[in-house]
Amino acid sequence: MNLTPVQIYADSSQSVVTIQGVVNDMTLGSYPNGTLTPVLGTGFVVLYSGQDYIVTNYHVVDGLLNATVTFSNGDSFPGKVVGSDAYSDLAVVSVNAPSIEFHPLQIGSSHALQVGETVVAIGNPYGLSNTVTVGVVSQLGRALQTDTLGGYAIPDTIQFSAAVNPGNSGGPLIAPDDTVVGITSAAVSNSEGLGFAIPSDTITREMPFLIKTGNYNKHPYLGVGVISMTYQLSQAIGTNVTYGLLVERVVPGGPASVAGLRGGSQNVTIQQQEYFIGGDIIVSVNGHRITDYDSFSSYLEENAVAGQTVNLGIIRNGQYIVISVLLGSRPPLSA
């Protein structure tokens, strides 16, 4: 049964909370090496193993001091981060509050989402609590580039067209069947209502680890620097392969290096952009065609974990070969 945005909001708004606190901004003076800067974000209630938790974004609670969780009725309680994963921008918070305060949302499957499907986002933009916006899924499987993940992208995100503003981060993205299919993570600056969400399948996959161990270390690591193939690149390389990923560099001692994957050997400039060509071209993983970086990162995130062996189909010197790679774990961001 598909619900209207009005019905979805009526059913779900009391499950959405406001998360507030301060962070120590080390770029400014005082306290004692920086300034306490207010932070405001959104979260929502979920039920796991008979206990209520708040799901939100990692960037909402990263370094957060004096965290409080305010429910839709205005009641506030201290919150504690029990687990987080920067690579997926995901965090789980516990709140010592009476059971009557919690109204958990049902987590659905983001795998069933379709481009063009209506979605409802509920959040607290600029502190305006329980604000609802409506849009459509504009694309799936996007790799969201950030400046804080050491060159990694957040894989497999949902791109949707709805107004997303500061404070919306951490709120639920809800499908017409009234299930959570994502968690609002970011808006592109200077865009017209373009937002991104972490898929609910990521929440389902990681939550047991975040609650039990406080982290998630199963993200697959290949140890390569890659760039999506283009027609111009194919012409410079001298190949008719215009899809897949060109391997520009291989991390010494990493999984790809151990497996024998080869990086580039020659610098070229194409349309004022510098590339390192001569390396392998990845065109498939376990027989699944790879068209670009988005499809590559999404496939690995959905279908592979650290410690698993995958078969990479590559083009090397014009020949198609298959190389088996034992995936590693991504290094900690603090390392």
KEKE-3310 file (N, C-alpha, C; in steps of 0.2 Angstrom, whole numbers, plus 5000, padded with zeros to 4 digits):
npx = (5004:5003:5007:5002:5012:5007:5001:5012:5020:5012:5012:5026:5033:5034:5044:5056:5070:5079:5096:5108:5123:5140:5155:5173:5181:5196:5202:5200:5202:5203:5195:5201:5209:5203:5186:5170:5158:5142:5132:5119:5108:5099:5090:5083:5072:5075:5072:5082:5086:5076:5079:5078:5086:5095:5097:5109:5119:5137:5144:5137:5138:5152:5165:5156:5151:5143:5130:5113:5097:5082:5065:5050:5040:5046:5053:5069:5084:5100:5112:5122:5135:5136:5141:5150:5153:5164:5166:5154:5147:5139:5130:5126:5116:5113:5100:5095:5080:5062:5052:5041:5044:5049:5047:5049:5054:5051:5064:5067:5070:5083:5087:5076:5072:5067:5072:5064:5054:5044:5049:5050:5057:5062:5066:5077:5080:5090:5086:5073:5061:5055:5052:5046:5050:5047:5051:5059:5067:5082:5093:5102:5115:5126:5143:5148:5158:5169:5178:5184:5188:5200:5202:5194:5177:5160:5151:5138:5126:5110:5103:5093:5079:5075:5072:5086:5094:5106:5106:5096:5103:5105:5092:5077:5074:5060:5050:5035:5029:5030:5042:5059:5071:5083:5095:5097:5111:5118:5119:5121:5131:5125:5116:5100:5090:5095:5099:5108:5108:5112:5110:5097:5100:5113:5112:5106:5115:5127:5123:5122:5136:5140:5133:5137:5152:5156:5161:5164:5172:5172:5173:5177:5194:5204:5216:5220:5222:5211:5202:5188:5184:5185:5179:5189:5201:5202:5206:5218:5225:5224:5214:5199:5190:5179:5173:5173:5186:5201:5217:5227:5237:5245:5244:5258:5261:5248:5231:5228:5241:5248:5240:5244:5240:5242:5248:5248:5260:5264:5263:5250:5241:5225:5213:5217:5218:5227:5233:5238:5243:5243:5241:5231:5214:5200:5185:5175:5168:5168:5161:5152:5147:5157:5155:5159:5166:5156:5148:5157:5161:5149:5145:5155:5153:5140:5141:5153:5165:5178:5192:5186:5187:5188:5185:5192:5189:5200:5207:5222:5235:5227:5221:5209:5209:5207:5209:5211:5208:5212:5202:5206:5205:5199:5211:5211:5205:5212:5225)
npy = (4994:5011:5026:5043:5058:5066:5056:5049:5058:5060:5048:5046:5057:5059:5051:5056:5065:5079:5082:5089:5099:5103:5107:5106:5118:5118:5128:5140:5152:5151:5140:5125:5126:5130:5135:5133:5127:5127:5113:5106:5093:5080:5065:5048:5036:5019:5001:4989:4972:4972:4984:5002:5014:5028:5033:5042:5053:5051:5063:5072:5069:5068:5071:5077:5086:5086:5080:5081:5074:5078:5075:5074:5079:5089:5085:5082:5073:5067:5061:5047:5042:5026:5019:5021:5025:5033:5031:5027:5038:5036:5034:5027:5031:5031:5033:5038:5037:5037:5023:5027:5038:5034:5030:5019:5018:5008:5000:4998:4991:4997:4992:4989:5001:5013:5023:5038:5036:5042:5050:5055:5066:5070:5081:5093:5107:5121:5121:5121:5111:5095:5096:5094:5088:5084:5074:5066:5050:5053:5047:5031:5023:5032:5038:5047:5060:5067:5078:5073:5060:5055:5053:5043:5039:5040:5026:5020:5029:5037:5047:5061:5072:5085:5098:5101:5106:5114:5105:5096:5084:5067:5064:5054:5046:5042:5030:5027:5016:5018:5015:5016:5021:5027:5038:5054:5063:5073:5089:5096:5110:5126:5120:5115:5110:5097:5082:5069:5052:5040:5023:5012:4999:4999:5004:4993:4983:4987:4991:4980:4978:4991:4993:4982:4982:4995:5000:4998:4988:4982:4986:4984:4984:4988:4995:5004:5017:5025:5030:5034:5028:5036:5042:5050:5046:5033:5035:5041:5030:5021:5011:5003:5002:5010:5011:5007:5006:5015:5010:5020:5020:5009:5003:5000:4984:4982:4974:4974:4975:4964:4954:4957:4967:4980:4997:5014:5020:5031:5049:5059:5073:5078:5088:5098:5091:5080:5063:5046:5034:5018:5007:4993:4991:4990:4981:4972:4965:4950:4945:4955:4969:4983:5000:5013:5023:5025:5013:5003:5006:5005:4991:4984:4988:4983:4969:4963:4960:4964:4953:4944:4935:4942:4942:4951:4957:4962:4973:4971:4976:4976:4963:4953:4948:4938:4942:4936:4944:4946:4954:4968:4977:4993:5006:5014:5030:5039:5034)
npz = (5000:4995:5003:5005:5005:5015:5024:5027:5034:5045:5051:5053:5059:5073:5076:5073:5078:5086:5086:5096:5101:5105:5097:5098:5090:5083:5075:5079:5093:5112:5124:5127:5117:5106:5100:5106:5096:5091:5086:5076:5071:5063:5068:5069:5076:5079:5081:5088:5091:5102:5108:5109:5098:5091:5075:5065:5056:5054:5053:5060:5073:5076:5086:5095:5109:5125:5120:5116:5114:5107:5107:5097:5104:5112:5124:5131:5132:5138:5126:5119:5109:5102:5092:5077:5059:5049:5035:5029:5034:5045:5061:5077:5091:5108:5120:5136:5140:5144:5139:5132:5125:5113:5096:5085:5068:5053:5045:5028:5012:5002:4991:4983:4978:4965:4951:4949:4958:4971:4986:5003:5014:5031:5042:5052:5047:5049:5062:5062:5067:5063:5049:5033:5016:4999:4986:4971:4968:4960:4955:4957:4967:4967:4970:4983:4984:4996:5007:5018:5019:5016:5002:4999:4993:4998:4995:4984:4986:4987:4976:4976:4973:4982:4994:5003:5018:5029:5044:5041:5040:5044:5045:5041:5025:5017:5009:4998:5004:5017:5024:5029:5018:5017:5024:5026:5020:5014:5005:4989:4987:4980:4972:4965:4975:4976:4984:4994:5000:5012:5009:5015:5016:5019:5032:5038:5036:5044:5057:5067:5069:5073:5085:5093:5093:5091:5079:5061:5051:5039:5026:5009:5003:4990:4985:4975:4963:4954:4938:4929:4913:4898:4881:4876:4884:4880:4867:4868:4875:4865:4863:4860:4871:4880:4892:4910:4922:4923:4929:4938:4948:4959:4975:4984:4991:4994:4992:4978:4972:4977:4970:4957:4949:4938:4937:4930:4918:4911:4909:4903:4895:4894:4888:4897:4908:4918:4916:4921:4911:4904:4912:4919:4914:4922:4919:4924:4938:4946:4935:4933:4924:4924:4923:4927:4940:4950:4948:4951:4964:4971:4968:4974:4988:4990:4988:4992:5005:5016:5016:5007:4992:4975:4958:4946:4930:4917:4905:4897:4888:4877:4878:4886:4903:4918:4935:4951:4967:4984:4995:5006:5021:5024:5029:5045:5047:5055:5055)
capx = (5000:5007:5004:5003:5016:5003:5000:5019:5022:5008:5014:5033:5036:5035:5050:5061:5073:5084:5102:5112:5129:5145:5162:5179:5184:5203:5205:5199:5205:5199:5192:5206:5213:5198:5180:5165:5154:5135:5130:5112:5107:5093:5091:5077:5072:5075:5072:5086:5086:5072:5081:5078:5092:5094:5102:5110:5125:5143:5147:5133:5140:5159:5168:5151:5151:5136:5125:5106:5092:5076:5060:5046:5036:5050:5057:5076:5088:5107:5113:5128:5137:5138:5145:5150:5157:5165:5166:5147:5143:5133:5131:5121:5116:5108:5097:5092:5074:5057:5050:5035:5047:5052:5042:5053:5052:5053:5069:5065:5076:5084:5088:5070:5071:5068:5073:5058:5050:5043:5052:5049:5063:5059:5072:5076:5084:5091:5083:5065:5060:5050:5051:5045:5051:5045:5055:5059:5074:5084:5098:5105:5122:5131:5148:5148:5165:5170:5185:5186:5188:5206:5202:5188:5170:5154:5148:5131:5121:5104:5102:5086:5078:5071:5075:5090:5098:5109:5101:5093:5108:5103:5085:5075:5071:5055:5047:5028:5027:5031:5048:5065:5075:5089:5097:5099:5118:5122:5116:5127:5130:5123:5112:5093:5086:5098:5102:5110:5106:5115:5104:5095:5103:5119:5111:5104:5122:5132:5120:5124:5143:5141:5131:5141:5159:5157:5164:5163:5179:5172:5173:5182:5199:5208:5223:5222:5220:5207:5198:5183:5186:5181:5181:5196:5206:5203:5210:5225:5228:5224:5210:5192:5186:5177:5170:5177:5191:5209:5221:5233:5242:5243:5247:5263:5260:5241:5228:5229:5248:5249:5237:5248:5237:5247:5246:5251:5268:5266:5259:5247:5237:5219:5208:5219:5218:5233:5232:5243:5240:5247:5239:5226:5207:5195:5179:5170:5170:5164:5157:5147:5150:5158:5154:5162:5168:5150:5145:5162:5161:5142:5145:5159:5150:5134:5142:5159:5168:5186:5193:5183:5191:5184:5188:5192:5190:5203:5210:5229:5238:5222:5219:5205:5211:5204:5214:5208:5211:5209:5201:5209:5201:5202:5215:5208:5206:5217:5231)
capy = (5000:5017:5031:5050:5062:5068:5051:5047:5063:5059:5041:5046:5063:5058:5046:5060:5069:5084:5081:5095:5099:5108:5104:5111:5121:5120:5133:5146:5152:5149:5133:5129:5127:5131:5138:5128:5129:5123:5108:5104:5089:5076:5058:5045:5030:5012:4996:4983:4967:4974:4991:5008:5018:5034:5033:5048:5054:5052:5070:5075:5067:5068:5076:5081:5087:5088:5079:5080:5071:5081:5071:5079:5083:5094:5081:5081:5069:5066:5055:5044:5038:5019:5016:5026:5023:5038:5029:5027:5043:5033:5033:5025:5035:5028:5038:5035:5040:5032:5020:5031:5043:5030:5027:5017:5018:5002:5000:4995:4989:5002:4989:4989:5008:5014:5030:5041:5035:5047:5049:5060:5068:5073:5084:5099:5112:5127:5120:5121:5104:5091:5099:5088:5089:5079:5074:5059:5047:5055:5042:5027:5020:5037:5038:5054:5063:5072:5081:5071:5053:5053:5051:5038:5041:5036:5023:5018:5033:5038:5054:5063:5079:5088:5103:5098:5111:5112:5103:5090:5078:5062:5062:5048:5046:5037:5028:5027:5010:5020:5012:5021:5018:5030:5043:5060:5064:5079:5093:5099:5117:5129:5116:5117:5104:5090:5079:5062:5049:5033:5018:5009:4992:5000:5004:4986:4979:4989:4992:4975:4980:4998:4992:4977:4984:5002:5002:4994:4987:4977:4989:4981:4988:4986:4998:5006:5024:5023:5035:5032:5028:5041:5041:5054:5042:5027:5037:5042:5024:5017:5005:5004:5001:5017:5010:5003:5010:5014:5009:5024:5018:5003:5004:4995:4979:4982:4968:4974:4974:4957:4950:4958:4972:4985:5004:5017:5021:5037:5054:5062:5078:5078:5093:5101:5086:5075:5056:5042:5029:5012:5002:4989:4993:4985:4981:4968:4962:4944:4945:4960:4974:4990:5006:5019:5023:5024:5006:4999:5006:5002:4984:4981:4989:4979:4962:4961:4963:4963:4946:4940:4936:4944:4941:4957:4956:4968:4973:4972:4976:4974:4957:4952:4942:4938:4942:4936:4948:4945:4961:4970:4982:5000:5008:5018:5037:5042:5032)
capz = (5000:4995:5006:5002:5009:5021:5028:5029:5039:5051:5054:5055:5061:5080:5077:5071:5084:5085:5090:5097:5106:5103:5095:5099:5084:5084:5071:5083:5100:5118:5126:5129:5111:5101:5102:5106:5090:5091:5080:5076:5066:5064:5069:5070:5081:5076:5086:5086:5097:5107:5111:5105:5096:5086:5069:5062:5052:5058:5053:5065:5080:5076:5091:5098:5116:5128:5116:5118:5109:5108:5104:5094:5109:5116:5129:5129:5136:5135:5121:5119:5103:5104:5086:5071:5053:5044:5028:5027:5037:5049:5068:5081:5097:5113:5124:5142:5141:5145:5133:5129:5120:5107:5091:5080:5061:5050:5040:5022:5008:4997:4984:4979:4975:4957:4949:4948:4964:4976:4993:5008:5019:5037:5046:5056:5043:5052:5068:5061:5068:5059:5042:5027:5009:4995:4979:4968:4967:4953:4953:4962:4966:4967:4974:4985:4986:5002:5008:5025:5020:5014:4995:4998:4992:5001:4990:4983:4989:4984:4974:4976:4971:4987:4997:5009:5020:5035:5050:5038:5040:5049:5045:5037:5018:5017:5003:4999:5008:5024:5027:5028:5013:5017:5029:5022:5022:5011:4999:4985:4987:4974:4968:4965:4978:4975:4990:4994:5006:5013:5008:5021:5016:5023:5040:5040:5036:5048:5063:5072:5071:5077:5092:5097:5093:5090:5073:5056:5047:5033:5019:5005:5001:4984:4985:4968:4961:4947:4935:4925:4906:4893:4874:4875:4887:4876:4861:4871:4876:4859:4864:4859:4877:4883:4899:4915:4926:4921:4935:4937:4952:4963:4982:4985:4996:4994:4989:4970:4971:4978:4965:4951:4945:4935:4937:4924:4917:4906:4910:4897:4897:4890:4889:4902:4914:4918:4918:4921:4907:4903:4917:4917:4913:4925:4916:4927:4945:4947:4929:4933:4920:4927:4918:4929:4947:4954:4948:4954:4972:4973:4967:4980:4994:4991:4986:4994:5011:5018:5017:5002:4985:4970:4951:4942:4923:4915:4899:4898:4882:4872:4880:4892:4907:4924:4940:4958:4972:4991:4997:5012:5025:5023:5035:5049:5045:5060:5053)
cpx = (5004:5003:5006:5008:5013:5003:5007:5021:5018:5010:5022:5036:5038:5042:5056:5064:5078:5090:5106:5118:5133:5151:5167:5182:5191:5206:5204:5202:5200:5198:5196:5211:5209:5192:5175:5159:5148:5134:5123:5111:5100:5095:5084:5077:5071:5075:5077:5087:5082:5074:5080:5084:5090:5099:5103:5117:5131:5145:5143:5135:5148:5162:5162:5152:5144:5130:5118:5102:5085:5070:5055:5041:5040:5054:5064:5080:5096:5108:5121:5130:5139:5142:5145:5155:5158:5164:5159:5143:5137:5135:5125:5121:5111:5106:5093:5085:5068:5054:5045:5038:5048:5046:5046:5050:5055:5058:5067:5071:5077:5085:5082:5068:5071:5068:5066:5053:5050:5046:5051:5055:5060:5066:5071:5081:5084:5087:5075:5063:5054:5047:5051:5046:5049:5049:5054:5066:5076:5090:5100:5112:5127:5137:5149:5155:5165:5177:5188:5188:5195:5206:5197:5182:5165:5151:5141:5126:5116:5104:5095:5085:5072:5075:5079:5094:5101:5104:5097:5097:5106:5096:5083:5073:5066:5051:5039:5025:5028:5037:5054:5069:5082:5089:5100:5106:5120:5118:5122:5126:5129:5119:5104:5089:5089:5101:5104:5108:5110:5109:5103:5098:5110:5118:5110:5111:5126:5129:5122:5132:5144:5138:5135:5149:5161:5160:5162:5169:5178:5172:5179:5188:5203:5215:5225:5219:5217:5204:5194:5185:5182:5183:5188:5202:5207:5207:5217:5229:5229:5220:5203:5187:5185:5173:5175:5181:5198:5212:5227:5238:5240:5247:5252:5261:5252:5238:5229:5236:5250:5246:5240:5244:5242:5244:5249:5258:5269:5261:5256:5242:5231:5214:5210:5219:5223:5231:5238:5241:5245:5246:5233:5219:5203:5188:5174:5173:5165:5159:5152:5150:5151:5159:5159:5163:5162:5148:5150:5162:5154:5142:5149:5156:5144:5136:5149:5161:5175:5187:5190:5187:5186:5188:5187:5194:5194:5206:5217:5232:5234:5219:5214:5207:5207:5209:5210:5212:5207:5209:5204:5203:5204:5206:5211:5210:5211:5224:5235)
cpy = (5006:5022:5038:5053:5064:5062:5049:5052:5061:5053:5042:5051:5063:5054:5050:5065:5074:5082:5087:5094:5104:5104:5109:5112:5123:5125:5140:5146:5150:5142:5127:5130:5129:5134:5133:5131:5124:5119:5106:5099:5085:5068:5055:5038:5024:5007:4991:4979:4970:4981:4996:5012:5024:5033:5040:5048:5054:5059:5074:5075:5067:5073:5080:5080:5088:5086:5078:5078:5074:5077:5076:5082:5088:5091:5080:5077:5068:5060:5053:5040:5031:5016:5021:5023:5029:5037:5029:5033:5041:5032:5031:5028:5031:5034:5035:5039:5035:5029:5023:5036:5040:5028:5025:5016:5011:5003:4996:4993:4994:4999:4989:4996:5008:5021:5033:5040:5041:5046:5056:5060:5072:5075:5090:5105:5118:5127:5121:5113:5101:5094:5094:5091:5083:5079:5067:5057:5049:5050:5037:5025:5026:5036:5046:5056:5068:5074:5078:5063:5050:5050:5046:5042:5037:5033:5022:5022:5034:5046:5056:5070:5082:5093:5100:5104:5109:5111:5097:5083:5073:5060:5057:5050:5041:5036:5028:5021:5012:5017:5017:5017:5022:5035:5049:5062:5071:5082:5096:5106:5120:5125:5118:5110:5097:5088:5072:5059:5042:5028:5014:5002:4993:5000:4997:4982:4981:4990:4986:4976:4986:4997:4988:4979:4991:5005:4997:4994:4982:4980:4986:4986:4985:4988:5000:5014:5023:5030:5032:5033:5033:5039:5044:5050:5036:5029:5038:5035:5020:5010:5008:5003:5008:5017:5007:5009:5009:5015:5014:5022:5012:5004:4998:4990:4978:4976:4968:4972:4967:4952:4951:4963:4977:4992:5007:5018:5028:5043:5057:5068:5078:5083:5096:5097:5081:5068:5052:5035:5023:5006:4998:4993:4988:4986:4977:4966:4956:4943:4950:4966:4980:4995:5012:5018:5022:5017:5002:5000:5004:4994:4981:4982:4984:4971:4959:4964:4961:4956:4941:4941:4937:4943:4947:4955:4963:4967:4975:4971:4973:4967:4957:4946:4943:4937:4941:4940:4947:4952:4962:4974:4989:5002:5013:5026:5041:5040:5036)
cpz = (5000:4998:5003:5007:5016:5026:5031:5035:5045:5054:5057:5059:5069:5081:5075:5077:5081:5089:5090:5102:5103:5101:5096:5093:5085:5080:5074:5090:5105:5118:5124:5123:5105:5104:5101:5101:5091:5085:5081:5070:5067:5065:5069:5074:5077:5082:5083:5092:5103:5111:5106:5104:5092:5081:5066:5058:5056:5058:5058:5072:5081:5080:5095:5106:5119:5124:5119:5113:5111:5104:5101:5098:5114:5122:5127:5134:5133:5131:5121:5113:5105:5098:5081:5065:5049:5037:5025:5030:5041:5056:5071:5088:5102:5118:5130:5143:5142:5139:5129:5124:5113:5102:5085:5073:5058:5045:5034:5018:5002:4991:4980:4976:4968:4956:4947:4954:4969:4983:4997:5013:5024:5040:5050:5053:5047:5059:5068:5061:5064:5053:5037:5021:5005:4988:4976:4968:4960:4950:4959:4961:4965:4972:4976:4987:4991:5003:5015:5025:5016:5006:4994:4997:4996:4996:4990:4986:4984:4982:4973:4975:4977:4991:5003:5011:5027:5041:5047:5039:5045:5049:5040:5030:5018:5011:5004:5003:5016:5028:5025:5023:5012:5023:5025:5025:5019:5006:4995:4985:4980:4969:4969:4968:4977:4982:4989:5001:5006:5013:5014:5022:5020:5031:5042:5041:5042:5056:5068:5074:5075:5084:5096:5098:5093:5084:5067:5051:5042:5026:5015:5003:4995:4984:4978:4968:4954:4945:4930:4918:4903:4886:4873:4878:4882:4869:4863:4872:4870:4860:4862:4865:4880:4890:4904:4919:4924:4928:4934:4942:4956:4970:4983:4991:4997:4991:4981:4968:4971:4973:4958:4946:4944:4935:4930:4924:4913:4908:4903:4899:4892:4892:4896:4909:4913:4920:4917:4917:4907:4907:4915:4917:4916:4922:4919:4934:4946:4941:4928:4929:4924:4922:4920:4937:4951:4954:4951:4961:4974:4973:4973:4986:4995:4991:4989:5001:5012:5019:5012:4996:4980:4963:4947:4934:4920:4908:4900:4891:4876:4873:4886:4896:4914:4930:4947:4963:4979:4994:5004:5016:5024:5029:5039:5047:5049:5059:5048)
residu = (MET:ASN:LEU:THR:PRO:VAL:GLN:ILE:TYR:ALA:ASP:SER:SER:GLN:SER:VAL:VAL:THR:ILE:GLN:GLY:VAL:VAL:ASN:ASP:MET:THR:LEU:GLY:SER:TYR:PRO:ASN:GLY:THR:LEU:THR:PRO:VAL:LEU:GLY:THR:GLY:PHE:VAL:VAL:LEU:TYR:SER:GLY:GLN:ASP:TYR:ILE:VAL:THR:ASN:TYR:HIS:VAL:VAL:ASP:GLY:LEU:LEU:ASN:ALA:THR:VAL:THR:PHE:SER:ASN:GLY:ASP:SER:PHE:PRO:GLY:LYS:VAL:VAL:GLY:SER:ASP:ALA:TYR:SER:ASP:LEU:ALA:VAL:VAL:SER:VAL:ASN:ALA:PRO:SER:ILE:GLU:PHE:HIS:PRO:LEU:GLN:ILE:GLY:SER:SER:HIS:ALA:LEU:GLN:VAL:GLY:GLU:THR:VAL:VAL:ALA:ILE:GLY:ASN:PRO:TYR:GLY:LEU:SER:ASN:THR:VAL:THR:VAL:GLY:VAL:VAL:SER:GLN:LEU:GLY:ARG:ALA:LEU:GLN:THR:ASP:THR:LEU:GLY:GLY:TYR:ALA:ILE:PRO:ASP:THR:ILE:GLN:PHE:SER:ALA:ALA:VAL:ASN:PRO:GLY:ASN:SER:GLY:GLY:PRO:LEU:ILE:ALA:PRO:ASP:ASP:THR:VAL:VAL:GLY:ILE:THR:SER:ALA:ALA:VAL:SER:ASN:SER:GLU:GLY:LEU:GLY:PHE:ALA:ILE:PRO:SER:ASP:THR:ILE:THR:ARG:GLU:MET:PRO:PHE:LEU:ILE:LYS:THR:GLY:ASN:TYR:ASN:LYS:HIS:PRO:TYR:LEU:GLY:VAL:GLY:VAL:ILE:SER:MET:THR:TYR:GLN:LEU:SER:GLN:ALA:ILE:GLY:THR:ASN:VAL:THR:TYR:GLY:LEU:LEU:VAL:GLU:ARG:VAL:VAL:PRO:GLY:GLY:PRO:ALA:SER:VAL:ALA:GLY:LEU:ARG:GLY:GLY:SER:GLN:ASN:VAL:THR:ILE:GLN:GLN:GLN:GLU:TYR:PHE:ILE:GLY:GLY:ASP:ILE:ILE:VAL:SER:VAL:ASN:GLY:HIS:ARG:ILE:THR:ASP:TYR:ASP:SER:PHE:SER:SER:TYR:LEU:GLU:GLU:ASN:ALA:VAL:ALA:GLY:GLN:THR:VAL:ASN:LEU:GLY:ILE:ILE:ARG:ASN:GLY:GLN:TYR:ILE:VAL:ILE:SER:VAL:LEU:LEU:GLY:SER:ARG:PRO:PRO:LEU:SER:ALA)
# end
